[in-house]
């Protein structure tokens, strides 16, 4: 449940506001949906605040699916706890491996000192045959002990390697789950934010290339859900995600909202970015959709697209806001349209 303020009146006011939002958008008052709205009303979770503020600006963008997606991505403690558990176990295993290596180093140093001592004794001018025999016996004993130590280390290293490989795989899968939208299989909002931050962080390494952010929003998606049902809407979202990914192998695609997708691509020119955005719009506009499971004809589904090229002085917010404003201009032009800085494609 949400982290409540110790002030009862303040907590009560937040809870009341959360319930108002639930009523306004006619959502079922489940614990998950309530928790998302509570966090929004509380105003301390910047990601949920940003995501829902963006959706509220568009009256048809707030949906049960969006709220449930936000809960899965940002409110579920089990995924984060599992990820932390894997990290801690991996760290523990690495520490154990370091202990094995340190022990072997100590054993090697001890064996080296033993060898030095035997060598010194064997080269002494007054060495007698019995003393030489004792030195050889000590040498063989030290050598046998060292061989046993090496065998044990080899076995322990092999066990550690297998365990670390398993933990690394589990950690990767856990992190992948945290960054994957369970419905469409592309990145989720968390992945979208990470991709944007990475592009800004690495812009100095772009050279002659440009980083393009393409935002895609389905036109009239709420009507599809309302008239044909959520299963048809879900299938449509899955198709949209696959379609965007198929247009460019190097495109990093994420679903950052209910029916909103973002694609990050590296291009040589702004015109190339516009060409990709137009490919996205055209690929969907020319397709006639039919729900395979039910045979329901959906017809043509269009999209509005906004494109912004990363600038040298861009921040995370400024880059996204430019692309989002261009997307809104495309929607205001009745959709099925691309808006880019100083360029238009409809």
N, C-alpha and C positions, 0 to 999 in steps of 0.2 A: 504494500500500500504506500501512498505518498508519504514523504517526510513532513509531518504536520508541525506547524509553529507551536511553541509552548503557550502562546496566547490563544485562549479558547475563542474569543470573539473574532479574532483575525482568521483562525482556522475555520470557524463556522461560516464566515463571509466567503472564504475561498470555496468551501464545499458548496455553498448555495449558488455561487457563480458557475461552478462546474456543472451543476444540475440544470441551470438555465440554458447553458450551451447544449446540453444533451436534449433538452426539450425543444429548443429552437430548431435543431436539425433533425428532430424526430428519430433519435437514435435509441436503441435498446439500452437501458441503464445497467449494463453488465459491469462487474468489477474492473475489467480491463479498460472499457471505454471510459468509465468514471475516472480511473487513475490518470489516463492521458489528459482529460479535460481539467482535472485537479492540478496537474503539473503546469498546464497552460495558464490556468487562472492564477496560480501561485507566482508565475513569471520568472522562476529561477532556472528552469531548464531551457537554455538558449536555443537548442536545436528544435525542440518541440514548439517553442514559442515562434521561431522563425517559420517552421513548416506550416503550422496552423494559421498563423497570421497571413501567410501567402495564400492559403486555401480560402480563408474567410473573405479575402478581397474578391474572390470569384465565387459568387453565390452558389454555383452548381458544383463546386470542387470538394466540398465537405461531404464525406460519405462514410458509411460504416466500414467499408474496406480500407479507406485511408486511415481511420483511427486504429483499426486492428493492426494495420501494417506498422504504424508508429509504435504501438505497444510492443510488437514482436521485436522491433529494431532497437528501441531505446529504454523500455521499461522492464523487460524480462531480466531478472537477476540470474537465472540459472545458466544462461548462455555465457554471460560475463564471468560468473563464478567458475564454470567449467573451463573457460579459457585461462583464467588465473590459476586453476588447479594444475592444468597441463604445464603451464610455465614454471610453477613451483616444483613440480616433479622433475621437469627437465633440468632445472637449476640444481636440484638435489643430486641427480644422477651425474651431472657434470662435476659437481664437487667431489662425489665419490670417485670418479675417474681421476681427478687431480690427486686425490689421496693415494691411489694405486701408483700413479706416476712418481709421486714424491717418495713413496716407500721403495720403489725400484731404484730411484736415484741414490737413496741412502744405502741400499744393498750393494749397488755398484761401487760406491765410494768405499764401503767396508771391504769389498773384494779386492779393490785396487790397493788398499792399504795392506791387506794380507799378502798380496803378490809382491809388494815392495819389501815387506818384511822377509818373505821367503827368499827373494832374490838377494837381499843383503846378507842373509845367513849363508846361502850357498856359495857366495863369492868371498866369504871370509877365509883368510889364509890358514886358519887353524881348525877348519871344519873337519870333523871326524866322520867316518862312514855311518855310525849310529845316528849322529846328528843330521847327516844328510838324509838318512832314511826317514827320520822324524819330520824333516822339512817337506819331503815328498808326500808323506802321509797327510800333513796339514794342507798341502796344496790340493791334493785330491779331494779332501774333505770340503775345503772351501769351494772348489770347482763344482762338486756335487750339490752343495747348498745353493750355489748361484744358479745352477741349471734348474733346480726345483723352483727357485724363486722366479726364474724366467718362464717356466711352464705355467705356474700359477698366475703370473701377470698376463700371459697370453690368453689364458682361459677367461680371466676377469675382464680383459679388454674386449674380448669377443662378446661376452655377455652384456657389457656396457654398451657396445656399439649397437647390438640388436635392440636393447631397451631404448637407447637414444633415438634410433631410427623410428621405432614405434611411437615414441612420445612426440617426435618432430612431425610425424604424419598426423597424429591425433591433433596436435596443436594447429597444424595447417588446416585441417578439416574444420576445426572449431572456429578459427579466424575466418575461413571461407564462409562458414555459415553466418557469421556476424555481418559479413559484407554482401551477402546474396539475398536478393528478393525471392522469397519462397514461391511466389506465383509464376514469375516470368523467367527466373533463372539468371537474369542479368544482375548488375549491382543494385544495391538498395540505396536509401538516402545517405547512410553512413559512407558507402563506397563513393557516392557522388561527391560528397564533401572532401573525401580523401583524394579523389582524382583531381578535383579543382585545386586543392592545396598543393599537390605534387606538381601540377602544371605551372603554378605560380613560382614554386620553389626552384624548378628546373628551367625557367625561361632563359637564363643566361646561356644554357647549353644548347638552345635551339639552333643557333647559327643563323642560316638564311631561312629557316623554316618559321612558320607561324603556328600558334596554338589557337584552334577554333573551338568555340563552345556552341553547340547546336541544341536548342531546346525545342522539344516537340510536344504538342498538346492536341489531343483528339477533339474534334469538333462534335458537339452534341453527344458526348459519351453517356451523360446521365440519362438521356432518352433511351439509349440502348439498354441500359440496366433496368429502367423503369418499365419498358414495354416488352422486352425479350427475356429479361431475367439475368441474374448475376452470373450464372454459368456461361451464358453466351458472352457477357461482358468480359469474364475472365479469359475465355478462349481468344477473344479479340485482342486483349492486352498481350497475351502470349505471342500471338501472331505478329503484332506490332514490334515487339522486342526482337523476335527472330529476324524480321524484315530489316530493321535498322542495322543489326549486326551483320547481316549478309551483304550489305552494300559496300562495306569496306572492312577488310580483315584487321586493319590497325585501329579501328574505331573502338573506343572504350565506352560502353553503354551502361547507363544506370536508370532505374526507375526512381525518381526522387519525389513523386507524388502519386495520387490515385491513378490518373491517366496521363501523367506527365513524365517524359523521358528526356534524358540529357545524353549527348554524345560528344566525346572529346576526340578531336582528330588533329594531326599535324599536317599542314599544307604548305605549299611553296608560295601561294598567293592567296589573297582574299577571294579572288574569283574562283579558285579551286574549292575553297570552303563553301561558297555560294552554290557551286555546282553540286557538291555533296548534299547540301540542304535541299536543293531542288530535287535531287534523286530520291530523297526520303519522301518528300511531299508527293512526287509523281508516282512512286511505287505503290503508295497506298491509295491514291486517288483513282488510279486506273484499275484497281483490283475490285472484283465483285465478290463480296464475302458471303459464305454460307456456313452455318454451324454444322459440322460433320455429324456430331452425335445426334442432334435432333432434326437435321435437315432444314432448319429455319433459315430463310433467306434474309440476310442483313442488308445486302445491296452495297452501295458505295459508302466508304467511311473516309472522310477527309481529315486533314490535320492542319494546324497552324504552326509555323516554324519561325523561330527567332535565332539569328546568328550574330555572335560578337567575337571579334578577334582580340586576343589578349594584348594589352598595351604594356609598355615598360613601367608605367606608374600604377597599374591596376592592383587593387586589393581583391580579396575574395569577394567582398560585397559589391564593389564597383563593377567587376566583370559580370557577376551574375545579374545585377540589377539592369545593366545595359541589355543583356540578352533577353531578360524577362520583359522589359519594356517593349522591345522589338516584337516579342512573341504576342504581347497584348495588342500591339498595333495590327498584327496579322489577324488576330481574332476579330478586332473591330472592323476589319475589311471583309467580314463575313466568312472568314476561314479559307481553307484550301489555298494558303498563301504563305510565301516566305518573305520575311522582312529582315534585312541586313543593313548595316550602317552604310548609308549613301547608295544602297542598291535594293531593288525590289524584284520579286519574281512571283507572279500570280498566274 
